[in-house]
Amino acid sequence: MNILVLNGPNLNLLGQREPAVYGRTTLAEIEAKVRERAAARGAQVDFRQTNLEGELVTWIQQAKGRFDAIVLNAAAYTHTSVALRDAIAAVGIPTIEIHLSNVHAREEFRHRSLIAPVCVGQITGFGANSYLLAVEAAVSVNAM
Ligand code: DQA
């Protein structure tokens, strides 16, 4: 199976960005762990990051017919983006929403996810391991 892992704004700064909240693991290190876990499950991974909302929308649109599941850390756009929600609904690819931090234990504006209703489920609060749990979720959803 093919999994598309998408990362939104400021996640390129992982490792140096608010380490008390997001940990010290860099996005490159997370990517390496994700590739390792996906390979162990016989899955291929395309791993990308952008700070641009429209680029995430385009990547989701282009995923149709190419990917079996999307793992999405939309970062701040989680809480604001109708466009992302519409893109996920439009392509109909099973999408797993993830966050490093537990968004429900943080500021109130992070409690609302505009994308959650169109995702298969949400994994939030396990640090870098949220990505590995999402690979497992993607594999299990694909086997359903
Ligand atoms: C985040 C949580 C979001 O609220 C925040 O805007 C981020 C990262 C997380 O992975 O914990 O940038 O998605």
py3Dmol code that shows the C-alpha trace and the ligand (Angstrom):
import py3Dmol

protein = """\
ATOM      1  CA  MET A   1       0.000   0.000   0.000  1.00  0.00           C
ATOM      2  CA  ASN A   2       1.005   3.638  -0.489  1.00  0.00           C
ATOM      3  CA  ILE A   3       0.761   6.120   2.375  1.00  0.00           C
ATOM      4  CA  LEU A   4       1.029   9.879   1.923  1.00  0.00           C
ATOM      5  CA  VAL A   5       2.276  11.639   5.074  1.00  0.00           C
ATOM      6  CA  LEU A   6       1.612  15.382   5.005  1.00  0.00           C
ATOM      7  CA  ASN A   7       2.937  17.952   7.459  1.00  0.00           C
ATOM      8  CA  GLY A   8       1.684  21.514   7.733  1.00  0.00           C
ATOM      9  CA  PRO A   9       3.127  24.831   8.896  1.00  0.00           C
ATOM     10  CA  ASN A  10       6.010  25.121  11.353  1.00  0.00           C
ATOM     11  CA  LEU A  11       6.578  21.370  11.556  1.00  0.00           C
ATOM     12  CA  ASN A  12       9.840  21.935   9.663  1.00  0.00           C
ATOM     13  CA  LEU A  13      11.003  23.557  12.931  1.00  0.00           C
ATOM     14  CA  LEU A  14      10.516  20.427  15.058  1.00  0.00           C
ATOM     15  CA  GLY A  15      13.502  19.817  17.302  1.00  0.00           C
ATOM     16  CA  GLN A  16      13.982  23.511  18.069  1.00  0.00           C
ATOM     17  CA  ARG A  17      10.338  24.671  18.221  1.00  0.00           C
ATOM     18  CA  GLU A  18       8.818  24.711  21.750  1.00  0.00           C
ATOM     19  CA  PRO A  19      10.578  21.449  22.761  1.00  0.00           C
ATOM     20  CA  ALA A  20       8.569  21.249  26.007  1.00  0.00           C
ATOM     21  CA  VAL A  21       5.437  20.860  23.866  1.00  0.00           C
ATOM     22  CA  TYR A  22       6.698  19.094  20.737  1.00  0.00           C
ATOM     23  CA  GLY A  23       9.823  17.260  21.908  1.00  0.00           C
ATOM     24  CA  ARG A  24      13.359  17.325  20.499  1.00  0.00           C
ATOM     25  CA  THR A  25      12.903  14.942  17.591  1.00  0.00           C
ATOM     26  CA  THR A  26      13.338  16.633  14.212  1.00  0.00           C
ATOM     27  CA  LEU A  27      10.990  16.125  11.271  1.00  0.00           C
ATOM     28  CA  ALA A  28      13.812  14.335   9.403  1.00  0.00           C
ATOM     29  CA  GLU A  29      14.173  11.903  12.319  1.00  0.00           C
ATOM     30  CA  ILE A  30      10.404  11.335  12.360  1.00  0.00           C
ATOM     31  CA  GLU A  31      10.490  10.686   8.613  1.00  0.00           C
ATOM     32  CA  ALA A  32      13.225   8.040   9.087  1.00  0.00           C
ATOM     33  CA  LYS A  33      11.181   6.273  11.800  1.00  0.00           C
ATOM     34  CA  VAL A  34       8.036   6.406   9.656  1.00  0.00           C
ATOM     35  CA  ARG A  35       9.887   4.899   6.676  1.00  0.00           C
ATOM     36  CA  GLU A  36      11.259   2.113   8.870  1.00  0.00           C
ATOM     37  CA  ARG A  37       7.827   1.275  10.344  1.00  0.00           C
ATOM     38  CA  ALA A  38       6.106   1.452   6.957  1.00  0.00           C
ATOM     39  CA  ALA A  39       8.735  -0.845   5.394  1.00  0.00           C
ATOM     40  CA  ALA A  40       8.178  -3.342   8.237  1.00  0.00           C
ATOM     41  CA  ARG A  41       4.472  -3.338   7.298  1.00  0.00           C
ATOM     42  CA  GLY A  42       5.171  -3.638   3.568  1.00  0.00           C
ATOM     43  CA  ALA A  43       4.004  -0.078   2.856  1.00  0.00           C
ATOM     44  CA  GLN A  44       5.538   2.706   0.762  1.00  0.00           C
ATOM     45  CA  VAL A  45       5.648   6.243   2.117  1.00  0.00           C
ATOM     46  CA  ASP A  46       5.771   9.683   0.565  1.00  0.00           C
ATOM     47  CA  PHE A  47       6.618  12.196   3.324  1.00  0.00           C
ATOM     48  CA  ARG A  48       6.192  15.959   2.739  1.00  0.00           C
ATOM     49  CA  GLN A  49       6.035  19.275   4.613  1.00  0.00           C
ATOM     50  CA  THR A  50       4.819  22.708   3.573  1.00  0.00           C
ATOM     51  CA  ASN A  51       3.935  25.955   5.273  1.00  0.00           C
ATOM     52  CA  LEU A  52       1.305  26.698   2.613  1.00  0.00           C
ATOM     53  CA  GLU A  53      -2.363  25.755   3.024  1.00  0.00           C
ATOM     54  CA  GLY A  54      -2.987  25.662  -0.740  1.00  0.00           C
ATOM     55  CA  GLU A  55      -0.076  23.304  -1.278  1.00  0.00           C
ATOM     56  CA  LEU A  56      -1.610  20.835   1.206  1.00  0.00           C
ATOM     57  CA  VAL A  57      -4.918  21.120  -0.680  1.00  0.00           C
ATOM     58  CA  THR A  58      -3.164  20.434  -4.007  1.00  0.00           C
ATOM     59  CA  TRP A  59      -1.264  17.447  -2.602  1.00  0.00           C
ATOM     60  CA  ILE A  60      -4.487  15.965  -1.210  1.00  0.00           C
ATOM     61  CA  GLN A  61      -6.219  16.427  -4.578  1.00  0.00           C
ATOM     62  CA  GLN A  62      -3.308  14.811  -6.432  1.00  0.00           C
ATOM     63  CA  ALA A  63      -3.326  11.822  -4.057  1.00  0.00           C
ATOM     64  CA  LYS A  64      -6.481  10.424  -5.657  1.00  0.00           C
ATOM     65  CA  GLY A  65      -5.699   7.148  -7.402  1.00  0.00           C
ATOM     66  CA  ARG A  66      -2.110   7.170  -6.137  1.00  0.00           C
ATOM     67  CA  PHE A  67      -2.367   6.686  -2.373  1.00  0.00           C
ATOM     68  CA  ASP A  68      -4.392   4.304  -0.231  1.00  0.00           C
ATOM     69  CA  ALA A  69      -4.277   6.425   2.925  1.00  0.00           C
ATOM     70  CA  ILE A  70      -3.227   9.897   4.035  1.00  0.00           C
ATOM     71  CA  VAL A  71      -1.643  10.674   7.417  1.00  0.00           C
ATOM     72  CA  LEU A  72      -2.124  14.380   8.028  1.00  0.00           C
ATOM     73  CA  ASN A  73      -0.605  16.640  10.640  1.00  0.00           C
ATOM     74  CA  ALA A  74      -2.245  19.828   9.411  1.00  0.00           C
ATOM     75  CA  ALA A  75      -0.744  21.735  12.380  1.00  0.00           C
ATOM     76  CA  ALA A  76      -2.465  25.115  12.856  1.00  0.00           C
ATOM     77  CA  TYR A  77      -4.612  24.627   9.723  1.00  0.00           C
ATOM     78  CA  THR A  78      -6.390  21.834  11.620  1.00  0.00           C
ATOM     79  CA  HIS A  79      -8.247  24.503  13.544  1.00  0.00           C
ATOM     80  CA  THR A  80      -9.004  26.894  10.682  1.00  0.00           C
ATOM     81  CA  SER A  81      -9.107  25.294   7.263  1.00  0.00           C
ATOM     82  CA  VAL A  82     -12.409  24.642   5.518  1.00  0.00           C
ATOM     83  CA  ALA A  83     -10.368  24.173   2.320  1.00  0.00           C
ATOM     84  CA  LEU A  84      -8.455  21.228   3.785  1.00  0.00           C
ATOM     85  CA  ARG A  85     -11.633  19.651   5.079  1.00  0.00           C
ATOM     86  CA  ASP A  86     -13.270  19.991   1.657  1.00  0.00           C
ATOM     87  CA  ALA A  87     -10.214  18.503  -0.087  1.00  0.00           C
ATOM     88  CA  ILE A  88     -10.223  15.440   2.218  1.00  0.00           C
ATOM     89  CA  ALA A  89     -13.959  14.964   1.656  1.00  0.00           C
ATOM     90  CA  ALA A  90     -13.552  15.418  -2.104  1.00  0.00           C
ATOM     91  CA  VAL A  91     -10.883  12.744  -2.651  1.00  0.00           C
ATOM     92  CA  GLY A  92     -12.436  10.196  -0.316  1.00  0.00           C
ATOM     93  CA  ILE A  93      -9.062   8.687   0.651  1.00  0.00           C
ATOM     94  CA  PRO A  94      -9.041   7.398   4.255  1.00  0.00           C
ATOM     95  CA  THR A  95      -7.260  10.147   6.192  1.00  0.00           C
ATOM     96  CA  ILE A  96      -5.852   9.948   9.698  1.00  0.00           C
ATOM     97  CA  GLU A  97      -5.509  13.207  11.601  1.00  0.00           C
ATOM     98  CA  ILE A  98      -2.472  13.345  13.867  1.00  0.00           C
ATOM     99  CA  HIS A  99      -0.812  15.684  16.345  1.00  0.00           C
ATOM    100  CA  LEU A 100       2.322  15.382  18.435  1.00  0.00           C
ATOM    101  CA  SER A 101       0.774  17.243  21.361  1.00  0.00           C
ATOM    102  CA  ASN A 102      -2.587  16.461  22.960  1.00  0.00           C
ATOM    103  CA  VAL A 103      -4.580  19.281  21.379  1.00  0.00           C
ATOM    104  CA  HIS A 104      -7.477  18.671  23.795  1.00  0.00           C
ATOM    105  CA  ALA A 105      -5.256  19.403  26.796  1.00  0.00           C
ATOM    106  CA  ARG A 106      -4.096  22.739  25.352  1.00  0.00           C
ATOM    107  CA  GLU A 107      -5.685  26.110  24.548  1.00  0.00           C
ATOM    108  CA  GLU A 108      -9.387  26.046  23.749  1.00  0.00           C
ATOM    109  CA  PHE A 109      -8.866  27.125  20.128  1.00  0.00           C
ATOM    110  CA  ARG A 110      -6.962  23.863  19.554  1.00  0.00           C
ATOM    111  CA  HIS A 111      -9.882  21.734  20.796  1.00  0.00           C
ATOM    112  CA  ARG A 112     -11.803  22.277  17.580  1.00  0.00           C
ATOM    113  CA  SER A 113     -10.669  20.384  14.487  1.00  0.00           C
ATOM    114  CA  LEU A 114     -12.368  21.283  11.210  1.00  0.00           C
ATOM    115  CA  ILE A 115     -10.906  18.178   9.574  1.00  0.00           C
ATOM    116  CA  ALA A 116     -11.843  15.584  12.233  1.00  0.00           C
ATOM    117  CA  PRO A 117     -15.378  14.943  10.863  1.00  0.00           C
ATOM    118  CA  VAL A 118     -13.988  13.912   7.454  1.00  0.00           C
ATOM    119  CA  CYS A 119     -11.094  11.839   8.850  1.00  0.00           C
ATOM    120  CA  VAL A 120     -11.204   8.168   9.846  1.00  0.00           C
ATOM    121  CA  GLY A 121      -9.904   9.091  13.288  1.00  0.00           C
ATOM    122  CA  GLN A 122      -7.528  11.231  15.285  1.00  0.00           C
ATOM    123  CA  ILE A 123      -4.242  10.358  17.039  1.00  0.00           C
ATOM    124  CA  THR A 124      -3.125  13.128  19.353  1.00  0.00           C
ATOM    125  CA  GLY A 125      -0.639  13.469  22.193  1.00  0.00           C
ATOM    126  CA  PHE A 126       1.924  10.711  21.656  1.00  0.00           C
ATOM    127  CA  GLY A 127       4.773  12.919  20.456  1.00  0.00           C
ATOM    128  CA  ALA A 128       6.740  11.537  17.520  1.00  0.00           C
ATOM    129  CA  ASN A 129       5.063   8.174  18.176  1.00  0.00           C
ATOM    130  CA  SER A 130       1.774   9.661  16.917  1.00  0.00           C
ATOM    131  CA  TYR A 131       3.268   9.210  13.424  1.00  0.00           C
ATOM    132  CA  LEU A 132       4.094   5.533  14.012  1.00  0.00           C
ATOM    133  CA  LEU A 133       0.643   4.858  15.465  1.00  0.00           C
ATOM    134  CA  ALA A 134      -0.793   6.529  12.374  1.00  0.00           C
ATOM    135  CA  VAL A 135       1.156   4.166  10.103  1.00  0.00           C
ATOM    136  CA  GLU A 136      -0.385   1.252  12.019  1.00  0.00           C
ATOM    137  CA  ALA A 137      -3.825   2.866  11.702  1.00  0.00           C
ATOM    138  CA  ALA A 138      -3.352   3.398   7.955  1.00  0.00           C
ATOM    139  CA  VAL A 139      -2.349  -0.249   7.477  1.00  0.00           C
ATOM    140  CA  SER A 140      -5.333  -1.510   9.486  1.00  0.00           C
ATOM    141  CA  VAL A 141      -7.798   0.777   7.683  1.00  0.00           C
ATOM    142  CA  ASN A 142      -6.440  -0.458   4.356  1.00  0.00           C
ATOM    143  CA  ALA A 143      -6.989  -4.071   5.420  1.00  0.00           C
ATOM    144  CA  MET A 144     -10.640  -3.441   6.351  1.00  0.00           C
TER     145      MET A 144
END
"""
ligand_1 = """\
13
DQA
C 0.109 20.279 16.238
C -0.943 20.941 17.150
C -1.472 22.215 16.525
O -2.430 22.826 17.394
C -0.346 23.202 16.305
O -0.826 24.363 15.650
C 0.813 22.623 15.589
C 1.216 21.242 15.874
C 0.758 19.052 16.897
O 1.345 18.239 16.163
O 0.720 18.902 18.126
O 1.495 23.302 14.835
O -0.548 19.836 15.066
"""
view = py3Dmol.view(width=600, height=400)
view.addModel(protein, "pdb")
view.setStyle({"model": 0}, {"cartoon": {"style": "trace"}})
view.addModel(ligand_1, "xyz")
view.setStyle({"model": 1}, {"stick": {}})
view.zoomTo()
view.show()
